[in-house]
Amino acid sequence: MEDNLGIKVSHLVYPYGYYNKQIMDLTKQAGYLFATVVVPQSNELTDLTDRYELNRYRINGQQDGALFGFFAGAR
């Protein structure tokens, strides 16, 4: 991505949110500044003190309310 976009990528999203201590250590060693996890069945914000374990919201395309239509580009 860095070669194609010509920018430094500093944030990693663990695939499907799966990670462990070893993966976190490798992420740090690779030079990433932040990494994002997914806590299954949770959309709660978590402790933001560990920048390699930032939680993100799970989006499955079936939200309602303010997010309804967002996935299809509706405004």
MIDO-413321 format. One record per residue: x, y, z of N, C-alpha, C in turn. Coordinates in Angstrom, 1 decimal. Example, Ala and Ser with C-alpha at 12.3 -4.5 7.8 and 13.67 -1.06 7.14 Angstrom:
<rs>
+--------+--------+--------+--------+--------+--------+--------+--------+--------+
|   n.c1 |   n.c2 |   n.c3 |  ca.c1 |  ca.c2 |  ca.c3 |   c.c1 |   c.c2 |   c.c3 |
+--------+--------+--------+--------+--------+--------+--------+--------+--------+
|   13.2 |   -5.7 |    7.8 |   12.3 |   -4.5 |    7.8 |   13.2 |   -3.3 |    7.8 |
|   12.8 |   -2.2 |    7.1 |   13.7 |   -1.1 |    7.1 |   12.9 |    0.0 |    7.9 |
+--------+--------+--------+--------+--------+--------+--------+--------+--------+
</rs>
This chain:
<rs>
+--------+--------+--------+--------+--------+--------+--------+--------+--------+
|   n.c1 |   n.c2 |   n.c3 |  ca.c1 |  ca.c2 |  ca.c3 |   c.c1 |   c.c2 |   c.c3 |
+--------+--------+--------+--------+--------+--------+--------+--------+--------+
|    0.8 |   -1.2 |    0.0 |    0.0 |    0.0 |    0.0 |    0.9 |    1.2 |    0.0 |
|    1.9 |    1.2 |    0.8 |    2.8 |    2.4 |    0.8 |    3.4 |    2.7 |   -0.5 |
|    3.8 |    1.7 |   -1.2 |    4.4 |    1.9 |   -2.6 |    3.4 |    2.4 |   -3.5 |
|    2.2 |    1.9 |   -3.5 |    1.1 |    2.3 |   -4.4 |    0.6 |    3.6 |   -4.1 |
|    0.5 |    4.0 |   -2.9 |   -0.1 |    5.3 |   -2.5 |    0.9 |    6.4 |   -2.3 |
|    2.1 |    6.0 |   -2.0 |    3.1 |    7.0 |   -1.8 |    3.0 |    7.6 |   -0.4 |
|    2.4 |    6.9 |    0.6 |    2.3 |    7.5 |    1.9 |    2.7 |    6.4 |    2.9 |
|    3.0 |    6.8 |    4.1 |    3.4 |    5.9 |    5.2 |    2.1 |    5.4 |    5.8 |
|    2.0 |    4.1 |    6.0 |    0.9 |    3.4 |    6.6 |    1.3 |    3.2 |    8.1 |
|    0.6 |    3.8 |    9.0 |    1.0 |    3.7 |   10.4 |   -0.1 |    3.1 |   11.3 |
|   -1.2 |    2.6 |   10.7 |   -2.3 |    2.0 |   11.5 |   -2.6 |    0.6 |   10.9 |
|   -2.7 |   -0.4 |   11.7 |   -3.0 |   -1.7 |   11.3 |   -4.4 |   -2.1 |   11.9 |
|   -5.2 |   -2.7 |   11.1 |   -6.4 |   -3.3 |   11.6 |   -6.2 |   -4.8 |   11.6 |
|   -6.3 |   -5.4 |   12.7 |   -6.1 |   -6.9 |   12.8 |   -7.2 |   -7.5 |   12.0 |
|   -6.9 |   -8.4 |   11.1 |   -7.9 |   -9.1 |   10.3 |   -9.0 |   -9.8 |   11.2 |
|  -10.2 |   -9.4 |   10.9 |  -11.4 |   -9.9 |   11.7 |  -11.2 |   -9.6 |   13.2 |
|  -10.3 |   -8.7 |   13.6 |  -10.1 |   -8.4 |   15.0 |   -9.3 |   -9.4 |   15.8 |
|   -8.8 |  -10.4 |   15.1 |   -8.1 |  -11.5 |   15.8 |   -6.7 |  -11.1 |   16.1 |
|   -6.3 |  -11.2 |   17.3 |   -4.9 |  -10.8 |   17.7 |   -4.6 |  -11.4 |   19.1 |
|   -3.3 |  -11.4 |   19.4 |   -2.8 |  -11.9 |   20.7 |   -1.5 |  -11.1 |   21.0 |
|   -0.9 |  -11.4 |   22.1 |    0.3 |  -10.6 |   22.5 |    1.4 |  -10.7 |   21.5 |
|    1.6 |  -11.9 |   20.9 |    2.7 |  -12.1 |   19.9 |    2.4 |  -11.2 |   18.7 |
|    1.1 |  -11.2 |   18.2 |    0.8 |  -10.4 |   17.1 |    1.0 |   -8.9 |   17.4 |
|    0.6 |   -8.5 |   18.6 |    0.8 |   -7.1 |   19.0 |    2.3 |   -6.7 |   19.0 |
|    3.1 |   -7.6 |   19.5 |    4.6 |   -7.3 |   19.5 |    5.1 |   -7.2 |   18.1 |
|    4.7 |   -8.1 |   17.2 |    5.1 |   -8.0 |   15.8 |    4.6 |   -6.8 |   15.1 |
|    3.4 |   -6.3 |   15.5 |    2.9 |   -5.1 |   15.0 |    3.8 |   -3.9 |   15.4 |
|    4.2 |   -3.9 |   16.6 |    5.1 |   -2.8 |   17.1 |    6.4 |   -2.9 |   16.4 |
|    7.0 |   -4.1 |   16.3 |    8.3 |   -4.3 |   15.7 |    8.2 |   -3.8 |   14.2 |
|    7.1 |   -4.0 |   13.5 |    7.0 |   -3.6 |   12.1 |    6.9 |   -2.1 |   11.9 |
|    6.7 |   -1.4 |   13.0 |    6.7 |    0.1 |   12.9 |    5.4 |    0.7 |   12.9 |
|    4.3 |    0.0 |   13.1 |    3.0 |    0.6 |   13.1 |    2.8 |    1.4 |   14.4 |
|    2.1 |    2.5 |   14.4 |    1.9 |    3.3 |   15.5 |    0.7 |    3.0 |   16.3 |
|   -0.3 |    2.4 |   15.6 |   -1.6 |    2.1 |   16.2 |   -2.1 |    0.8 |   15.6 |
|   -3.0 |    0.1 |   16.3 |   -3.7 |   -1.1 |   15.8 |   -5.1 |   -1.1 |   16.3 |
|   -6.0 |   -1.7 |   15.6 |   -7.4 |   -1.7 |   15.9 |   -7.9 |   -3.2 |   16.1 |
|   -8.7 |   -3.4 |   17.1 |   -9.3 |   -4.7 |   17.4 |  -10.8 |   -4.6 |   17.3 |
|  -11.4 |   -5.8 |   17.3 |  -12.9 |   -5.9 |   17.4 |  -13.2 |   -6.8 |   18.6 |
|  -13.9 |   -6.3 |   19.5 |  -14.4 |   -7.1 |   20.6 |  -15.7 |   -7.7 |   20.2 |
|  -15.8 |   -9.0 |   20.0 |  -17.0 |   -9.6 |   19.6 |  -18.2 |   -9.3 |   20.4 |
|  -19.3 |   -9.0 |   19.8 |  -20.6 |   -8.7 |   20.5 |  -20.5 |   -7.4 |   21.3 |
|  -19.6 |   -6.5 |   21.0 |  -19.5 |   -5.3 |   21.8 |  -19.3 |   -4.1 |   20.8 |
|  -20.0 |   -3.1 |   21.1 |  -19.7 |   -1.8 |   20.4 |  -19.4 |   -0.7 |   21.4 |
|  -18.9 |   -1.2 |   22.5 |  -18.5 |   -0.2 |   23.6 |  -17.1 |    0.3 |   23.3 |
|  -16.8 |    1.5 |   23.6 |  -15.5 |    2.1 |   23.6 |  -14.7 |    1.5 |   24.8 |
|  -13.5 |    1.2 |   24.5 |  -12.7 |    0.6 |   25.6 |  -11.6 |    1.5 |   26.0 |
|  -10.8 |    1.1 |   26.9 |   -9.6 |    1.9 |   27.4 |   -8.8 |    2.3 |   26.2 |
|   -8.5 |    3.6 |   26.0 |   -7.7 |    4.1 |   24.9 |   -6.3 |    4.2 |   25.2 |
|   -5.8 |    3.7 |   26.4 |   -4.4 |    3.9 |   26.7 |   -3.5 |    3.0 |   26.0 |
|   -3.9 |    1.9 |   25.4 |   -3.0 |    1.0 |   24.7 |   -3.3 |    1.2 |   23.2 |
|   -2.4 |    1.9 |   22.5 |   -2.7 |    2.3 |   21.1 |   -2.6 |    1.1 |   20.1 |
|   -2.2 |   -0.1 |   20.6 |   -2.2 |   -1.3 |   19.8 |   -3.4 |   -2.2 |   20.1 |
|   -4.3 |   -1.6 |   20.8 |   -5.5 |   -2.4 |   21.2 |   -6.8 |   -1.5 |   21.2 |
|   -6.9 |   -0.6 |   20.2 |   -8.0 |    0.3 |   20.1 |   -9.2 |   -0.4 |   19.5 |
|  -10.3 |   -0.3 |   20.2 |  -11.5 |   -1.0 |   19.8 |  -12.2 |   -0.2 |   18.6 |
|  -12.8 |   -0.9 |   17.7 |  -13.6 |   -0.3 |   16.7 |  -15.0 |   -0.9 |   16.7 |
|  -15.9 |   -0.2 |   16.2 |  -17.3 |   -0.6 |   16.1 |  -17.5 |   -1.7 |   15.0 |
|  -18.2 |   -2.7 |   15.3 |  -18.5 |   -3.8 |   14.4 |  -19.6 |   -3.3 |   13.5 |
|  -19.4 |   -3.2 |   12.2 |  -20.4 |   -2.8 |   11.2 |  -20.8 |   -4.0 |   10.4 |
|  -22.0 |   -4.4 |   10.4 |  -22.4 |   -5.6 |    9.6 |  -23.3 |   -5.3 |    8.5 |
|  -23.6 |   -4.0 |    8.3 |  -24.5 |   -3.7 |    7.1 |  -26.0 |   -3.8 |    7.4 |
|  -26.3 |   -4.0 |    8.7 |  -27.7 |   -4.1 |    9.0 |  -28.1 |   -3.1 |   10.1 |
|  -27.4 |   -2.1 |   10.2 |  -27.7 |   -1.1 |   11.2 |  -28.9 |   -0.3 |   10.8 |
|  -29.5 |    0.4 |   11.8 |  -30.6 |    1.2 |   11.5 |  -30.3 |    2.6 |   12.1 |
|  -31.3 |    3.5 |   12.2 |  -31.1 |    4.8 |   12.7 |  -30.2 |    5.6 |   11.8 |
|  -29.3 |    6.4 |   12.5 |  -28.4 |    7.3 |   11.8 |  -27.6 |    6.6 |   10.7 |
|  -27.2 |    5.3 |   10.9 |  -26.4 |    4.6 |    9.9 |  -27.2 |    4.0 |    8.8 |
|  -28.5 |    4.0 |    8.9 |  -29.3 |    3.3 |    7.8 |  -29.0 |    4.0 |    6.5 |
|  -28.7 |    3.3 |    5.5 |  -28.4 |    3.8 |    4.2 |  -27.0 |    4.2 |    4.0 |
|  -26.2 |    4.4 |    5.0 |  -24.8 |    4.8 |    4.9 |  -24.0 |    3.9 |    4.0 |
|  -24.3 |    2.6 |    4.1 |  -23.5 |    1.6 |    3.4 |  -23.7 |    1.6 |    1.9 |
|  -24.8 |    2.1 |    1.5 |  -25.1 |    2.2 |    0.1 |  -24.8 |    3.6 |   -0.4 |
|  -24.2 |    4.5 |    0.4 |  -23.8 |    5.8 |    0.0 |  -25.0 |    6.8 |    0.0 |
|  -26.1 |    6.5 |    0.7 |  -27.2 |    7.4 |    0.8 |  -26.8 |    8.6 |    1.7 |
|  -27.4 |    9.7 |    1.4 |  -27.2 |   10.9 |    2.3 |  -28.5 |   11.4 |    2.8 |
+--------+--------+--------+--------+--------+--------+--------+--------+--------+
</rs>
